[in-house]
Amino acid sequence: MKRTIKMMSLLVFLCFLVSLLVSVQPALAKDKIVVGMSRPLSGPLAVIGDSAFKPVYETWVAEVNAEGGIYVKEYGKKLPIELIIYDDKSDVGTMTRLTEKLIVEDKVDFLWPACGTAFIFAQAPIANKYEYVLVTAEGGATQIKDMLPSLPYIFVTLSFSDWYQLPVFADIMSKAGAKTAYVTYIADLHGIEYSGVAGIEFPKKGIEIVGTKSIPPDMKDWTPIIKDAKASNADIFCCFAYPDQVMPATGTSMGLGYNPKAWIGGPGVNFGFYKAAFGPAVEGILGFTMFSPKQSKAAKELADKLYKGKPIEVQDPWGHPCYWAGLEMWKQAIEKAGTLDQKKIRDILAKNKFKTVMGKTWFENGLLAKESHTGEIGQWQKGVYEVVGPEKDATAKLVYPKPAWPAPKK
């Protein structure tokens, strides 16, 4: 009888050891953090994806991996980051399918963002459904801002229309003396958001919208719209669209001699390739931004990492500091949690303040806090994209009216 009891006790102990080993073994075997992304490697949004988040995550991951990776206490070591990237071909439907594939089939440890406002709108509920932390990059959140309390795993880094670009733009334009505006916008979620917010913010500052035109994504001939805008004699011309629309709108404005007192466009104006394409003609053009290398030592160091020794085409002072700061916060949250558990990391991101390239940075109800922003409105001045609004963050005074377009070369 005693022998039987001993044998049973030994068996129970052995079962306990086996279960302990099974529970510990995965932790011991973990050798990397796998991050999945659905990105526009081709299609119309590729130019944004290649110039916006891509240079940041490529530089950031290389830097982190060169140091051995991210230290995770649960595994007692640093884990390097491995990226799985699929091409969504700039198609929202393809992106949603690939996002589910990354989570359900590939079982990635983490999800990084797709590109574009409409893409965030579609990807956010999927990430939240599977309880995957999603720190976004390119794209605004006007339409999902009020939904964020029901999307606790979503954290938006980029500034956008009413958070708080157009309120600042309307303010500095009003102070400069602008009274009227002509608004063009792309017929998608991004354009609809911006034109809608302009319709709210401009009148608050005494700026009348004298013309509004919706444009299709494949707009080819800008002549009729630019002629109509010119005839309106509006002080401000707004092009709330993507580079594929902003670039030809700029060229047509120059060609037809349409030179309003203020010309704002984006995303597009904020990229270095805009300056590379139009050269000195960009003088005085306005867009969106979040920082200038002039603002701090950390900002200068980031600019050097991303831009030094590289062509101007790679620059994006609107998005790059936000995306870099977002990755810094994500890394610090993992280290603080000591685990790859999504809920614990989510809670830390939601409740803590972090030191990043933008200074003290934190999320407020899923959005990068306004107090963390280091700029909203940018303007090309003497070949440099300066912060001109709000005044507290400005690196240069607003130039208004903008200079005339350069005379065409003969």
GUVEX-34216 format. One record per residue: residue in three letters; chain; z negated, y negated, x of N, C-alpha, C in turn. Coordinates in steps of 0.02 Angstrom, whole numbers, plus 50000, padded with zeros to 5 digits. Layout:
BEGIN
ALA,A,Z,Y,X,Z,Y,X,Z,Y,X
...
//
This chain:
BEGIN
MET,A,50000,50060,50042,50000,50000,50000,50000,49937,50044
LYS,A,49956,49938,50094,49951,49880,50139,50017,49870,50175
ARG,A,50048,49929,50195,50111,49925,50232,50165,49893,50187
THR,A,50164,49912,50123,50213,49884,50076,50204,49809,50068
ILE,A,50142,49787,50064,50127,49715,50057,50151,49678,50119
LYS,A,50139,49708,50178,50160,49676,50241,50236,49670,50242
MET,A,50270,49724,50221,50343,49723,50221,50370,49670,50173
MET,A,50338,49665,50116,50359,49615,50067,50347,49544,50094
SER,A,50290,49535,50127,50274,49470,50156,50324,49451,50209
LEU,A,50342,49502,50250,50391,49490,50304,50459,49473,50274
LEU,A,50476,49508,50220,50540,49496,50187,50543,49424,50159
VAL,A,50488,49404,50127,50484,49336,50100,50491,49284,50156
PHE,A,50457,49298,50212,50460,49252,50269,50531,49248,50297
LEU,A,50564,49306,50302,50633,49308,50327,50680,49270,50280
CYS,A,50670,49278,50216,50710,49242,50166,50701,49166,50174
PHE,A,50637,49147,50187,50622,49076,50197,50658,49050,50259
LEU,A,50658,49089,50313,50692,49068,50375,50767,49061,50364
VAL,A,50795,49110,50328,50867,49108,50315,50885,49045,50275
SER,A,50846,49031,50222,50860,48972,50181,50852,48908,50221
LEU,A,50803,48908,50267,50792,48849,50309,50851,48839,50356
LEU,A,50875,48893,50385,50932,48889,50430,50994,48866,50394
VAL,A,51003,48891,50333,51061,48871,50293,51060,48797,50278
SER,A,50999,48772,50262,50993,48701,50245,50999,48656,50306
VAL,A,50980,48681,50364,50981,48640,50425,51049,48644,50460
GLN,A,51082,48702,50455,51143,48713,50492,51198,48660,50481
PRO,A,51212,48641,50416,51263,48590,50406,51248,48526,50444
ALA,A,51185,48506,50445,51167,48445,50480,51180,48451,50554
LEU,A,51164,48512,50581,51175,48523,50653,51249,48524,50669
ALA,A,51291,48547,50620,51362,48555,50633,51401,48491,50623
LYS,A,51374,48442,50590,51410,48380,50575,51428,48345,50640
ASP,A,51493,48331,50650,51513,48300,50713,51555,48238,50705
LYS,A,51565,48216,50642,51604,48155,50631,51593,48130,50560
ILE,A,51609,48066,50549,51608,48036,50483,51681,48028,50462
VAL,A,51700,48062,50410,51770,48059,50387,51777,48006,50332
VAL,A,51821,47958,50345,51833,47903,50298,51904,47908,50272
GLY,A,51912,47905,50206,51979,47910,50176,52002,47844,50147
MET,A,52068,47832,50152,52098,47771,50125,52166,47786,50094
SER,A,52180,47751,50039,52247,47748,50011,52272,47677,50023
ARG,A,52324,47670,50064,52345,47603,50086,52420,47594,50076
PRO,A,52443,47530,50071,52514,47517,50064,52550,47518,50132
LEU,A,52563,47578,50156,52599,47584,50220,52672,47567,50212
SER,A,52695,47566,50149,52763,47546,50133,52762,47509,50067
GLY,A,52819,47479,50048,52822,47441,49986,52805,47367,49996
PRO,A,52807,47327,49943,52798,47255,49948,52731,47231,49974
LEU,A,52678,47272,49965,52612,47251,49989,52599,47270,50062
ALA,A,52646,47305,50093,52636,47326,50162,52626,47268,50209
VAL,A,52661,47213,50196,52654,47154,50240,52583,47127,50238
ILE,A,52550,47131,50180,52481,47109,50175,52435,47160,50207
GLY,A,52444,47224,50190,52401,47276,50218,52404,47277,50294
ASP,A,52464,47269,50322,52472,47271,50395,52440,47211,50429
SER,A,52436,47154,50394,52410,47093,50424,52338,47079,50407
ALA,A,52313,47110,50354,52245,47094,50330,52194,47145,50354
PHE,A,52181,47198,50315,52127,47244,50332,52144,47289,50392
LYS,A,52207,47307,50399,52226,47354,50452,52205,47333,50522
PRO,A,52220,47271,50545,52199,47251,50612,52123,47254,50621
VAL,A,52087,47240,50566,52014,47241,50569,51988,47312,50576
TYR,A,52009,47357,50532,51980,47425,50536,52003,47462,50599
GLU,A,52063,47448,50622,52085,47481,50684,52044,47457,50743
THR,A,52033,47392,50748,51993,47364,50803,51920,47385,50798
TRP,A,51893,47381,50737,51822,47396,50726,51807,47470,50740
VAL,A,51848,47515,50714,51837,47587,50724,51842,47604,50798
ALA,A,51891,47576,50832,51899,47590,50904,51837,47567,50942
GLU,A,51810,47509,50924,51751,47482,50957,51690,47525,50944
VAL,A,51680,47545,50882,51622,47587,50864,51627,47655,50897
ASN,A,51686,47685,50895,51695,47752,50925,51688,47750,51001
ALA,A,51706,47694,51032,51699,47688,51104,51625,47689,51124
GLU,A,51581,47671,51077,51509,47673,51088,51478,47738,51064
GLY,A,51521,47785,51044,51496,47851,51023,51494,47862,50949
GLY,A,51503,47807,50910,51501,47813,50838,51441,47779,50806
ILE,A,51424,47800,50747,51367,47773,50709,51308,47821,50713
TYR,A,51250,47796,50733,51191,47840,50738,51164,47856,50669
VAL,A,51159,47920,50654,51132,47944,50590,51071,47987,50605
LYS,A,51013,47963,50587,50950,47996,50603,50948,48068,50577
GLU,A,50976,48079,50518,50976,48146,50487,51006,48199,50534
TYR,A,51054,48178,50574,51088,48224,50620,51064,48216,50692
GLY,A,51023,48165,50704,50995,48154,50770,51045,48135,50823
LYS,A,51101,48104,50802,51152,48085,50851,51201,48035,50821
LYS,A,51244,48009,50864,51297,47964,50842,51357,48006,50819
LEU,A,51387,47984,50765,51446,48018,50739,51506,47972,50741
PRO,A,51560,47991,50775,51620,47950,50775,51654,47950,50707
ILE,A,51696,47901,50696,51732,47894,50632,51802,47923,50638
GLU,A,51820,47964,50589,51889,47989,50585,51920,47963,50521
LEU,A,51981,47936,50525,52014,47908,50467,52068,47955,50440
ILE,A,52069,47962,50374,52124,47995,50339,52157,47941,50297
ILE,A,52220,47927,50310,52255,47872,50276,52318,47898,50243
TYR,A,52324,47886,50177,52384,47905,50140,52422,47842,50119
ASP,A,52487,47848,50113,52529,47792,50092,52535,47792,50016
ASP,A,52510,47739,49984,52516,47734,49911,52580,47697,49890
LYS,A,52620,47677,49940,52686,47645,49928,52682,47583,49884
SER,A,52624,47550,49887,52612,47488,49849,52614,47500,49773
ASP,A,52599,47562,49753,52601,47580,49682,52530,47598,49658
VAL,A,52507,47565,49606,52438,47575,49582,52427,47647,49559
GLY,A,52475,47676,49523,52467,47744,49500,52460,47794,49557
THR,A,52502,47785,49608,52498,47828,49667,52431,47820,49701
MET,A,52407,47759,49705,52343,47745,49737,52286,47781,49701
THR,A,52285,47779,49635,52230,47811,49597,52231,47887,49609
ARG,A,52291,47917,49610,52295,47989,49622,52271,48007,49692
LEU,A,52290,47966,49741,52270,47979,49810,52195,47969,49820
THR,A,52167,47920,49784,52095,47908,49788,52056,47970,49763
GLU,A,52078,47997,49707,52045,48058,49681,52055,48117,49729
LYS,A,52113,48122,49759,52126,48176,49807,52079,48171,49866
LEU,A,52069,48110,49892,52025,48100,49949,51954,48123,49932
ILE,A,51932,48108,49871,51863,48124,49851,51856,48198,49832
VAL,A,51900,48222,49790,51893,48289,49761,51919,48344,49807
GLU,A,51978,48333,49836,52009,48386,49877,51989,48380,49951
ASP,A,51996,48320,49979,51980,48311,50050,51905,48306,50062
LYS,A,51869,48288,50010,51796,48282,50014,51775,48238,50074
VAL,A,51806,48179,50078,51789,48133,50132,51717,48110,50124
ASP,A,51687,48090,50180,51618,48066,50177,51614,47998,50144
PHE,A,51665,47956,50156,51665,47888,50129,51736,47868,50109
LEU,A,51738,47819,50065,51801,47791,50042,51805,47718,50065
TRP,A,51861,47700,50095,51875,47629,50111,51929,47605,50064
PRO,A,51938,47539,50058,51975,47511,50001,52051,47513,50005
ALA,A,52080,47512,49944,52152,47501,49937,52165,47426,49944
CYS,A,52227,47405,49936,52247,47335,49950,52273,47301,49888
GLY,A,52241,47245,49868,52266,47205,49812,52218,47202,49753
THR,A,52220,47147,49718,52175,47135,49661,52183,47189,49608
ALA,A,52244,47204,49587,52255,47255,49536,52233,47324,49560
PHE,A,52237,47335,49626,52218,47399,49654,52142,47407,49654
ILE,A,52106,47353,49670,52033,47355,49666,52011,47370,49594
PHE,A,52044,47336,49547,52028,47344,49476,52035,47417,49456
ALA,A,52086,47452,49482,52099,47521,49464,52056,47570,49505
GLN,A,52042,47553,49568,52005,47599,49611,51930,47598,49599
ALA,A,51903,47540,49582,51831,47533,49575,51799,47583,49526
PRO,A,51827,47593,49466,51796,47641,49420,51798,47713,49446
ILE,A,51849,47730,49485,51854,47797,49513,51798,47808,49564
ALA,A,51792,47760,49611,51739,47766,49661,51671,47769,49628
ASN,A,51660,47728,49578,51595,47726,49545,51582,47791,49507
LYS,A,51634,47818,49476,51627,47881,49439,51600,47938,49484
TYR,A,51626,47940,49545,51606,47993,49591,51547,47971,49636
GLU,A,51521,47911,49622,51464,47883,49659,51480,47879,49733
TYR,A,51537,47849,49748,51558,47835,49816,51552,47760,49828
VAL,A,51516,47741,49880,51511,47670,49898,51581,47645,49916
LEU,A,51600,47588,49887,51665,47558,49902,51655,47484,49919
VAL,A,51661,47468,49983,51660,47398,50006,51732,47376,50010
THR,A,51752,47329,49968,51823,47312,49961,51847,47265,50017
ALA,A,51913,47259,50021,51944,47214,50069,51991,47166,50031
GLU,A,52056,47175,50038,52103,47129,50005,52097,47133,49929
GLY,A,52092,47076,49897,52090,47074,49824,52028,47039,49797
GLY,A,52039,47006,49740,51984,46970,49708,51952,47011,49653
ALA,A,51907,46979,49615,51870,47017,49564,51854,46975,49503
THR,A,51895,46926,49488,51881,46885,49429,51875,46927,49366
GLN,A,51922,46975,49359,51923,47016,49298,51868,47069,49297
ILE,A,51843,47090,49355,51791,47142,49354,51722,47114,49371
LYS,A,51718,47049,49383,51654,47019,49402,51599,47035,49351
ASP,A,51615,47027,49287,51565,47040,49235,51552,47114,49225
MET,A,51596,47157,49253,51588,47229,49247,51547,47258,49304
LEU,A,51535,47219,49357,51503,47246,49417,51433,47275,49404
PRO,A,51394,47248,49357,51329,47280,49343,51337,47353,49321
SER,A,51395,47370,49291,51407,47439,49271,51446,47478,49324
LEU,A,51459,47445,49381,51493,47477,49438,51450,47468,49500
PRO,A,51391,47498,49501,51342,47485,49555,51363,47506,49625
TYR,A,51416,47547,49631,51437,47570,49697,51492,47525,49727
ILE,A,51510,47471,49692,51564,47427,49714,51537,47362,49744
PHE,A,51563,47344,49803,51541,47283,49837,51604,47245,49860
VAL,A,51613,47185,49834,51673,47145,49846,51660,47094,49902
THR,A,51701,47096,49954,51689,47051,50011,51729,46986,50008
LEU,A,51790,46988,49982,51835,46930,49987,51818,46876,49936
SER,A,51825,46814,49957,51820,46758,49909,51881,46761,49864
PHE,A,51876,46731,49804,51933,46733,49758,51929,46674,49710
SER,A,51975,46671,49664,51987,46613,49620,51924,46573,49600
ASP,A,51879,46604,49563,51820,46566,49541,51759,46582,49583
TRP,A,51769,46615,49640,51713,46633,49685,51732,46619,49758
TYR,A,51734,46556,49786,51733,46502,49739,51782,46450,49762
GLN,A,51845,46477,49765,51901,46440,49794,51926,46382,49752
LEU,A,51947,46397,49691,51977,46344,49650,51928,46290,49629
PRO,A,51864,46306,49618,51817,46250,49607,51815,46202,49667
VAL,A,51816,46230,49728,51815,46187,49788,51881,46150,49794
PHE,A,51937,46185,49782,52003,46153,49787,52009,46095,49738
ALA,A,51988,46107,49676,51992,46054,49626,51949,45994,49646
ASP,A,51892,46008,49676,51846,45955,49697,51877,45912,49752
ILE,A,51904,45945,49804,51930,45905,49860,51995,45869,49840
MET,A,52033,45898,49794,52094,45865,49770,52076,45803,49728
SER,A,52026,45811,49686,52004,45755,49645,51979,45697,49688
LYS,A,51940,45713,49739,51914,45661,49783,51970,45627,49823
ALA,A,52024,45666,49835,52081,45637,49871,52125,45593,49827
GLY,A,52116,45600,49761,52154,45557,49715,52207,45593,49674
ALA,A,52212,45660,49678,52262,45697,49640,52246,45694,49565
LYS,A,52299,45686,49525,52290,45681,49452,52328,45735,49413
THR,A,52380,45764,49443,52421,45812,49407,52437,45873,49450
ALA,A,52453,45929,49417,52469,45991,49454,52522,46030,49416
TYR,A,52564,46065,49455,52614,46111,49428,52596,46180,49455
VAL,A,52589,46229,49410,52564,46295,49429,52617,46349,49419
THR,A,52633,46385,49472,52674,46446,49466,52628,46505,49485
TYR,A,52640,46562,49454,52597,46619,49469,52635,46684,49457
ILE,A,52621,46734,49498,52652,46799,49490,52623,46834,49429
ALA,A,52667,46869,49392,52646,46900,49329,52611,46967,49342
ASP,A,52555,46964,49378,52512,47023,49386,52440,46999,49382
LEU,A,52393,47044,49393,52323,47026,49385,52302,46968,49429
HIS,A,52327,46968,49492,52309,46914,49539,52332,46846,49512
GLY,A,52396,46841,49495,52422,46777,49472,52391,46754,49407
ILE,A,52380,46800,49361,52350,46783,49297,52279,46756,49307
GLU,A,52242,46788,49352,52174,46764,49367,52174,46693,49393
TYR,A,52216,46680,49443,52216,46615,49476,52241,46560,49429
SER,A,52294,46573,49391,52319,46522,49346,52268,46508,49291
GLY,A,52234,46561,49268,52183,46551,49217,52124,46509,49241
VAL,A,52102,46523,49302,52046,46485,49329,52067,46413,49344
ALA,A,52129,46403,49367,52154,46335,49378,52153,46296,49312
GLY,A,52170,46331,49257,52170,46298,49192,52101,46277,49169
ILE,A,52049,46306,49199,51980,46288,49183,51954,46235,49232
GLU,A,51966,46247,49297,51936,46204,49348,51971,46137,49358
PHE,A,52037,46135,49353,52073,46073,49364,52053,46018,49313
PRO,A,52053,46034,49248,52034,45982,49200,51963,45956,49209
LYS,A,51918,45999,49235,51849,45977,49247,51848,45919,49296
LYS,A,51897,45916,49340,51899,45864,49391,51952,45812,49375
GLY,A,51975,45810,49313,52023,45759,49293,52094,45771,49316
ILE,A,52111,45833,49333,52178,45850,49355,52215,45884,49297
GLU,A,52269,45854,49274,52307,45880,49218,52361,45928,49242
ILE,A,52366,45985,49210,52419,46033,49227,52480,46014,49185
VAL,A,52533,45992,49218,52592,45967,49183,52648,46018,49178
GLY,A,52639,46077,49209,52689,46129,49204,52660,46195,49227
THR,A,52679,46250,49193,52656,46316,49212,52713,46365,49205
LYS,A,52726,46404,49258,52780,46453,49256,52756,46520,49283
SER,A,52767,46573,49244,52753,46641,49266,52816,46668,49300
ILE,A,52807,46703,49356,52865,46729,49393,52859,46805,49403
PRO,A,52914,46840,49402,52912,46913,49414,52903,46927,49488
PRO,A,52877,46987,49505,52867,47004,49576,52932,47003,49617
ASP,A,52988,47018,49584,53052,47021,49621,53092,46957,49614
MET,A,53058,46901,49605,53091,46835,49598,53139,46824,49657
LYS,A,53201,46809,49641,53251,46801,49694,53269,46727,49705
ASP,A,53283,46692,49651,53307,46623,49656,53253,46574,49631
TRP,A,53224,46537,49678,53171,46490,49661,53198,46421,49642
THR,A,53262,46412,49646,53291,46345,49634,53271,46315,49567
PRO,A,53278,46350,49511,53261,46319,49446,53188,46297,49442
ILE,A,53143,46339,49468,53072,46322,49463,53055,46263,49508
ILE,A,53081,46262,49569,53066,46207,49615,53096,46142,49588
LYS,A,53155,46145,49558,53184,46085,49528,53142,46060,49470
ASP,A,53115,46106,49430,53073,46087,49373,53008,46056,49398
ALA,A,52979,46086,49451,52917,46059,49479,52929,45990,49508
LYS,A,52986,45981,49540,53003,45916,49570,53010,45863,49515
ALA,A,53042,45883,49460,53052,45836,49404,52987,45817,49372
SER,A,52937,45861,49376,52871,45846,49345,52834,45792,49382
ASN,A,52852,45782,49446,52820,45732,49488,52744,45745,49495
ALA,A,52724,45808,49491,52653,45826,49497,52629,45813,49568
ASP,A,52566,45794,49574,52536,45782,49640,52527,45848,49679
ILE,A,52512,45902,49642,52497,45966,49673,52545,46019,49649
PHE,A,52571,46059,49695,52611,46118,49677,52572,46179,49698
CYS,A,52561,46225,49651,52523,46286,49664,52569,46347,49658
CYS,A,52566,46390,49707,52603,46453,49704,52553,46510,49713
PHE,A,52526,46534,49657,52476,46587,49659,52512,46654,49656
ALA,A,52531,46679,49715,52571,46739,49720,52561,46770,49789
TYR,A,52604,46818,49805,52599,46854,49869,52652,46829,49917
PRO,A,52650,46851,49980,52698,46826,50029,52771,46832,50008
ASP,A,52789,46886,49972,52858,46894,49951,52881,46839,49904
GLN,A,52834,46804,49873,52852,46747,49830,52837,46680,49865
VAL,A,52781,46678,49902,52760,46616,49935,52811,46594,49988
MET,A,52838,46642,50025,52886,46626,50078,52950,46593,50050
PRO,A,52984,46625,50002,53044,46592,49975,53029,46528,49937
ALA,A,52970,46524,49905,52952,46462,49871,52946,46405,49921
THR,A,52919,46420,49979,52914,46369,50032,52983,46349,50057
GLY,A,53024,46399,50071,53091,46384,50097,53132,46344,50047
THR,A,53127,46361,49983,53165,46324,49932,53139,46253,49925
SER,A,53073,46244,49929,53044,46176,49926,53072,46133,49982
MET,A,53075,46162,50042,53102,46125,50099,53176,46109,50088
GLY,A,53213,46160,50065,53285,46151,50057,53304,46099,50005
LEU,A,53263,46094,49952,53277,46046,49899,53241,45980,49908
GLY,A,53206,45974,49965,53171,45912,49978,53113,45898,49931
TYR,A,53083,45952,49906,53025,45944,49861,52962,45941,49903
ASN,A,52932,45882,49906,52875,45871,49950,52817,45840,49911
PRO,A,52781,45880,49871,52725,45853,49833,52669,45831,49880
LYS,A,52621,45796,49854,52565,45772,49895,52522,45830,49921
ALA,A,52521,45885,49883,52484,45945,49904,52524,46006,49883
TRP,A,52530,46054,49930,52567,46117,49917,52520,46172,49938
ILE,A,52499,46214,49889,52452,46268,49905,52482,46335,49883
GLY,A,52474,46386,49925,52501,46452,49908,52459,46507,49938
GLY,A,52458,46563,49904,52423,46619,49934,52410,46676,49886
PRO,A,52399,46734,49917,52397,46745,49989,52467,46739,50020
GLY,A,52468,46715,50081,52530,46704,50116,52523,46649,50168
VAL,A,52504,46589,50143,52496,46532,50188,52444,46547,50242
ASN,A,52393,46587,50225,52338,46600,50271,52357,46645,50330
PHE,A,52414,46680,50325,52433,46726,50378,52470,46691,50434
GLY,A,52460,46717,50494,52494,46689,50552,52570,46695,50547
PHE,A,52594,46746,50512,52667,46754,50507,52699,46697,50466
TYR,A,52659,46664,50425,52684,46605,50388,52701,46549,50437
LYS,A,52654,46537,50483,52666,46486,50534,52724,46507,50579
ALA,A,52728,46571,50597,52782,46594,50640,52850,46585,50607
ALA,A,52852,46593,50541,52916,46588,50505,52939,46516,50497
PHE,A,52893,46470,50483,52912,46402,50466,52898,46350,50521
GLY,A,52862,46371,50573,52849,46326,50629,52815,46261,50608
PRO,A,52837,46204,50636,52804,46140,50622,52807,46119,50548
ALA,A,52851,46151,50509,52858,46133,50439,52795,46150,50398
VAL,A,52751,46192,50425,52691,46210,50387,52639,46154,50387
GLU,A,52651,46102,50426,52602,46048,50431,52581,46022,50362
GLY,A,52516,46026,50348,52489,46000,50285,52487,46050,50228
ILE,A,52518,46109,50237,52517,46160,50184,52446,46188,50177
LEU,A,52425,46199,50115,52358,46223,50100,52358,46296,50078
GLY,A,52303,46330,50093,52294,46399,50072,52220,46414,50068
PHE,A,52203,46477,50075,52133,46498,50069,52108,46524,50137
THR,A,52044,46517,50149,52015,46538,50212,51942,46554,50204
MET,A,51913,46586,50255,51841,46599,50255,51807,46580,50320
PHE,A,51848,46562,50371,51815,46542,50433,51864,46511,50481
SER,A,51837,46482,50533,51876,46457,50589,51839,46476,50653
PRO,A,51875,46493,50706,51843,46509,50769,51799,46452,50795
LYS,A,51810,46392,50769,51772,46334,50791,51701,46333,50763
GLN,A,51688,46374,50713,51625,46367,50676,51564,46396,50710
SER,A,51574,46447,50751,51516,46479,50784,51539,46521,50843
LYS,A,51492,46539,50884,51507,46583,50941,51532,46650,50917
ALA,A,51500,46677,50864,51520,46742,50837,51591,46740,50809
ALA,A,51608,46684,50776,51675,46676,50749,51727,46674,50804
LYS,A,51711,46639,50858,51757,46635,50916,51766,46704,50947
GLU,A,51711,46742,50953,51715,46808,50982,51758,46855,50939
LEU,A,51752,46849,50873,51793,46890,50829,51866,46872,50836
ALA,A,51880,46806,50837,51949,46784,50844,51979,46809,50910
ASP,A,51940,46809,50963,51964,46834,51027,51979,46909,51023
LYS,A,51935,46946,50990,51946,47019,50983,52011,47034,50946
LEU,A,52023,46996,50893,52079,47012,50850,52145,46978,50871
TYR,A,52139,46918,50902,52199,46878,50913,52218,46865,50985
LYS,A,52170,46866,51031,52184,46846,51099,52238,46889,51131
GLY,A,52289,46856,51159,52343,46892,51192,52392,46923,51143
LYS,A,52385,46909,51078,52429,46938,51028,52469,46882,50994
PRO,A,52526,46899,50964,52566,46848,50929,52529,46820,50869
ILE,A,52546,46760,50850,52511,46726,50795,52517,46764,50729
GLU,A,52568,46806,50724,52579,46843,50661,52519,46884,50640
VAL,A,52474,46904,50685,52418,46948,50668,52359,46910,50637
GLN,A,52361,46845,50634,52303,46807,50613,52295,46805,50536
ASP,A,52234,46809,50513,52217,46802,50442,52145,46777,50436
PRO,A,52134,46712,50443,52066,46685,50439,52035,46685,50370
TRP,A,52074,46702,50318,52044,46710,50252,52008,46778,50248
GLY,A,52043,46831,50263,52015,46897,50252,51977,46928,50311
HIS,A,52001,46917,50372,51974,46953,50429,51898,46947,50437
PRO,A,51868,46888,50432,51795,46885,50440,51757,46923,50386
CYS,A,51783,46922,50324,51751,46958,50269,51754,47033,50280
TYR,A,51813,47057,50299,51821,47129,50308,51779,47155,50366
TRP,A,51777,47115,50420,51737,47134,50478,51662,47136,50458
ALA,A,51640,47084,50424,51571,47081,50401,51555,47139,50354
GLY,A,51602,47156,50311,51591,47212,50265,51580,47278,50302
LEU,A,51619,47289,50355,51610,47350,50395,51544,47348,50433
GLU,A,51525,47289,50457,51461,47283,50491,51403,47300,50444
MET,A,51406,47275,50383,51353,47289,50334,51352,47363,50317
TRP,A,51410,47392,50308,51416,47464,50293,51384,47506,50348
LYS,A,51399,47490,50410,51370,47526,50468,51294,47518,50470
GLN,A,51271,47456,50462,51199,47444,50465,51162,47479,50409
ALA,A,51195,47485,50351,51163,47519,50294,51156,47594,50308
ILE,A,51207,47623,50340,51203,47694,50358,51147,47705,50408
GLU,A,51143,47662,50458,51091,47669,50510,51022,47660,50480
LYS,A,51016,47613,50434,50950,47601,50403,50931,47659,50358
ALA,A,50980,47688,50323,50966,47744,50279,50951,47807,50319
GLY,A,50982,47813,50378,50973,47873,50420,51006,47934,50392
THR,A,51053,47924,50346,51086,47979,50312,51154,47956,50288
LEU,A,51195,48003,50266,51260,47986,50237,51257,47989,50161
ASP,A,51197,47992,50134,51187,47994,50062,51211,47929,50030
GLN,A,51259,47934,49984,51291,47875,49955,51240,47831,49917
LYS,A,51197,47862,49878,51150,47822,49838,51102,47782,49881
LYS,A,51077,47813,49934,51030,47777,49978,51065,47719,50014
ILE,A,51127,47730,50034,51165,47677,50067,51181,47622,50018
ARG,A,51199,47641,49957,51213,47592,49904,51153,47547,49892
ASP,A,51094,47577,49887,51033,47539,49874,51019,47489,49930
ILE,A,51032,47509,49991,51020,47464,50048,51070,47407,50047
LEU,A,51133,47420,50033,51183,47368,50029,51167,47318,49974
ALA,A,51140,47342,49919,51127,47300,49861,51065,47256,49870
LYS,A,51018,47278,49912,50953,47244,49914,50937,47209,49979
ASN,A,50979,47214,50029,50961,47188,50095,51010,47134,50120
LYS,A,50985,47094,50167,51027,47045,50201,51041,47070,50271
PHE,A,51101,47055,50296,51123,47083,50360,51146,47027,50406
LYS,A,51142,47040,50471,51168,46993,50520,51239,47016,50537
THR,A,51288,46973,50524,51357,46991,50537,51392,46933,50573
VAL,A,51457,46941,50582,51497,46889,50614,51495,46824,50575
MET,A,51479,46828,50510,51476,46768,50468,51405,46741,50462
GLY,A,51360,46767,50503,51290,46745,50500,51250,46790,50454
LYS,A,51201,46762,50419,51162,46802,50371,51206,46816,50311
THR,A,51217,46879,50296,51266,46899,50246,51236,46950,50198
TRP,A,51251,46942,50135,51225,46990,50086,51267,46989,50022
PHE,A,51256,47040,49982,51291,47046,49918,51245,47023,49862
GLU,A,51274,46990,49814,51238,46965,49755,51273,46991,49693
ASN,A,51242,47039,49660,51273,47071,49602,51342,47099,49617
GLY,A,51348,47129,49676,51411,47161,49695,51462,47116,49728
LEU,A,51448,47052,49733,51493,47004,49765,51462,46976,49828
LEU,A,51504,46962,49878,51478,46929,49938,51449,46862,49916
ALA,A,51385,46851,49929,51351,46792,49905,51387,46728,49925
LYS,A,51389,46679,49881,51422,46615,49896,51392,46584,49959
GLU,A,51327,46593,49967,51293,46563,50026,51317,46595,50091
SER,A,51349,46653,50087,51375,46686,50147,51444,46662,50165
HIS,A,51478,46628,50118,51546,46603,50132,51543,46548,50185
THR,A,51592,46548,50230,51594,46496,50282,51658,46454,50276
GLY,A,51687,46454,50217,51747,46414,50204,51781,46439,50141
GLU,A,51823,46398,50112,51861,46417,50052,51934,46395,50056
ILE,A,51946,46333,50078,52014,46306,50079,52034,46289,50150
GLY,A,52095,46312,50169,52121,46299,50235,52183,46256,50233
GLN,A,52199,46224,50289,52260,46183,50293,52288,46186,50364
TRP,A,52354,46194,50368,52386,46193,50434,52389,46121,50460
GLN,A,52357,46111,50517,52357,46045,50549,52372,46054,50623
LYS,A,52428,46026,50646,52447,46029,50717,52447,46100,50743
GLY,A,52473,46145,50703,52479,46215,50724,52417,46257,50717
VAL,A,52362,46228,50691,52298,46264,50683,52280,46266,50610
TYR,A,52256,46323,50587,52234,46331,50518,52161,46311,50513
GLU,A,52149,46250,50491,52082,46221,50488,52048,46234,50421
VAL,A,51982,46235,50421,51943,46236,50359,51936,46164,50336
VAL,A,51958,46149,50275,51953,46080,50248,51909,46077,50186
GLY,A,51885,46134,50162,51841,46133,50105,51801,46198,50101
PRO,A,51738,46194,50080,51702,46133,50061,51685,46090,50123
GLU,A,51666,46029,50110,51654,45982,50165,51601,46006,50214
LYS,A,51550,46042,50189,51496,46064,50233,51520,46114,50286
ASP,A,51575,46149,50272,51601,46199,50319,51664,46176,50356
ALA,A,51687,46116,50340,51752,46092,50365,51754,46085,50441
THR,A,51811,46105,50470,51823,46094,50541,51872,46036,50552
ALA,A,51899,46010,50496,51945,45952,50500,51946,45919,50431
LYS,A,51964,45856,50430,51970,45820,50367,52035,45838,50333
LEU,A,52034,45841,50266,52093,45854,50227,52147,45801,50241
VAL,A,52208,45824,50251,52265,45778,50257,52298,45775,50188
TYR,A,52297,45716,50157,52325,45706,50091,52350,45634,50085
PRO,A,52412,45624,50067,52464,45673,50052,52487,45711,50114
LYS,A,52517,45769,50103,52544,45807,50159,52603,45771,50190
PRO,A,52616,45781,50254,52674,45750,50286,52739,45775,50255
ALA,A,52792,45737,50263,52857,45757,50238,52882,45817,50278
TRP,A,52925,45857,50248,52956,45913,50284,52996,45885,50343
PRO,A,53000,45922,50397,53041,45900,50453,53115,45893,50431
ALA,A,53150,45847,50461,53221,45839,50446,53259,45901,50465
PRO,A,53306,45924,50425,53343,45985,50442,53381,45976,50508
LYS,A,53384,46031,50546,53420,46029,50609,53495,46029,50597
LYS,A,53529,45986,50634,53603,45981,50626,53637,46030,50674
//
